[in-house]
Amino acid sequence: MDMQSLTPAIELARKNGVHFPNESAAYREARDALLAEEIELRRHIERVAEQRRHLPPGGHVPKNYTFEGVNGRISFEELFADKETLVIYSYMFGPQRERPCPMCTSLLSSWDGEVPDIQQRVAFAVVARSPLQRLTDFAREHGWHHLPLYSDTSGEFSRDYHAIGKDGSDDAAFNVFTRRDGTMRHFWSGEMGGATADPGQDPRGAPDLMPIWTILDSTPEGRAPHWYPKLSY
């Protein structure tokens, strides 16, 4: 995207022409200023996505990991199916947990209905270290219909791709892999965590993968620093 050829964001905001009943002039002035920032944010998101797309080739996948799925054992390469790109979310539901991570669960609940659309473009898998039966039992309990769940019984994939903490605990991970000319490589992973967090903020990625935060960020209450989703209410 050629930034120099773009119309200044504030000009686009002023051309927008949207008004709401009984709004004040002060509100409209502030809202147009905010709209200009939102336009700039959209442009920045696109710049980051373009930069991501142009990363140099990532590391070769070191082994053809195996997982347990509803149709039996499946290899890492087989997860690609007929696609050239594979997205894997590592779910914090290891064998030591009585119940899965509520935050991961909230995220996956929002993705469940999107899976058929996602799979039109890329391969997609959700991997956890619990036995497959635990995963499918919880999916049924939670009303999931589309998430492709796999058990990393050996823990090799989870260990190599940062889904196990230094103390052996679960960690969430979002990894993207490619298969080009028969070669499987790591393409990109979410790396924003505690070490990259700004003061007073949760260590979250950008853009945030969780739709709930996008909705709450549009409200006057915001996301709240100490509220998190639960498995049930």
N, C-alpha and C positions, 0 to 999 in steps of 0.2 A: 504494500500500500504506500503510495507516494504522498507523504504527509504535506508536502509543500503545495500540492494541487488541491487540497481539501479546503472547503469553506470554513472559516473560523467557527468554532462551536457556538459562540455567543450569537453570531448572526443566524445560524440555523435555529437556535432557541427562540429568537425574536420573531422569526418567520413562522413559528409553529402555530400561533394564532389560537391556541386552546384557552378557553375561559370556563369557569364554573359559577353556578348561581351564587350571588352575594359575595364573591371574593373581593378583597380590598386591593387597592393599588400596591400596597406594601407586600401583600401576599404574592401578587403576580410578579413583582420585581424579584423577590427572593426565589420564587419558583423558577423563573427563567434563568437565574444565575445557577440554581441547582441543576436545571436541565442541561445547561452548558457543561457542567461537570460530569453529568451522566453520559453525555455524548463523548467527552474526552475519555471516560472510563471504557466505553464501548470500543473506542479506537485503540486504547491501550491493550485491552483484551485481545483484539485482533492482531496487534503487533506481537504480543507474547505468543499467540498461537502460531503465527507465521515463523517466528524464531524457533519455536519448538519443532515445527515441521522440517526445518533446515538443519537440525542437529546432525553432526557427523554420525556414521554408523556406530551403534553401541556394541557392547561386548557380546561375543558368541555365547549362546546358552550352553553351559558346560556339560549338561547331560540331558538325556531324554527322560525326564522325570515320569513317574507313574502315579496315577491317582485311582481312587475307587469311586465310580459313578453308579447311577441307577441301572446301567446296562453292563456293569462289571468293570474290569480293569481297563484303563485308558491311558495312553501315553501323552506326554506333553505335546508332541507334534500332532497327535490325533485331535487335540483340542482345537486346532486351527480349522479342522474340517476343510471346507473349500475356500476359506478366506486367507488373505495374506497378512492380516493383522489380528492379534489376539489380545484382549483386555482381560486381566485377572484381578479380581478383588479378593484380598485375604481377609477373611472374616474372623473376628476375635471370638472363637468358640472352640477352644482347645479342650482336651480331655480332662484337664484339671478344673474346668468351670462347671458349676451346677447349671448355670443358665448363661446364654450368650451376652455379649456386650450390648447394652441398650442403644448406644449411639450407632453402632454398626447395624443393628436390627432396624432402627428407624430409617437409616439410609437405604438399606436393601428393600424395605417395604415400599419406599418411593420408587425404586428402580424396577420392581417386579413387573408392573404393567408395561414398562418400556422395553423389556427384553425382546419381544418379537420385532420391534422396530430397530433396536440396536443390532440385532443379528442379521438385518438386511445389509448392513455395511461391514461389520466386523464380527469375529468370533468373541464370545464372552463366557467367562466362567467365574464362579464363586468358590473359593477354596478355603477349607478350614481343617484343623487337625483332629477334630472329634470324629469318631466312627460315623460312617455314612448313615446308619440308622438313626442316630441322634439328630443329624442334620435334617433328614427327611421327616422325622417325627415333629421337629420344631416347625418346619416349613408348613406342614399340614395344620398344626395348632394355630399358626399365625396367618393362615389363609393365603400363603404364597402359591402361585400357580406356574410361574414361568422361569424362575431363577434356576440356572443349571448348577447344581451343587455337587462338589467333589470333595472327597476326603484325602488329605495328604497324610496318609498313614505313617510314612517313614519320617515326615517332617523335613525332608531334604530340600524341597522347593521353598518351604516357609523359612528355613534357616538361610538359604542362599539369597533370598530376595526380601530380607528384612521384615518378615512377619513374626519373628521371635525376638523378644527383647534380650538384653545382655543377661538378665536374671532368669531367662527361660520362660518368661511369661508371654502371652499373646500380644501381638501388636498388629494394628491394621496396616494394610499396604495396598497400593493401587499401582499396578505395573502394566505396561504396554510392550508387546513383543511383535516382531515382524518375521515373516518368512519370505525371503526373496531368493530366487534361483536355488531353492533347496536349503538355504542357510538360515538358521534361526538366530535372531539377535534380540537383545534387550534394546528397546527404543527409548522409553521414558518411564520415570517413576515419580510419584509425588514425594518430594523430599523436605517439605516444610513441616517442621515439628518444634519441639521445645527449644532447640538451639537457635531457631530462626524467628521465634515469636517476639512481637513487640510488647513493651510493658503494658500490663493491664488487659491483654487480649489472650483468648484461647489460641493455642498453636494450631492454626488451621491453614488449609491451602487456599490458593487464589487462582482461578475462581473456586469457590467452595463447592464441593460435590453434593452437599446436602441441600435439597430444595427447601426444607423447613427454614433454614437460616435465611435464604433469599426472601422468603415471605415475611419472616419476622423483622428482617432488616428494613422492610418498607413501612413498618409501623412506628408510632411514637414510643412504644415500649421497648422496641429493639429486641435483641436476642437475650438480653439479661446475662450478667456474668456468672451466675451460679445456678441457672436452670438448665437441665438436660432432659432429653426424652427418657421415658421409662418403658419397660416391657409391657406394662398394663397400668390402667388407671381405675 
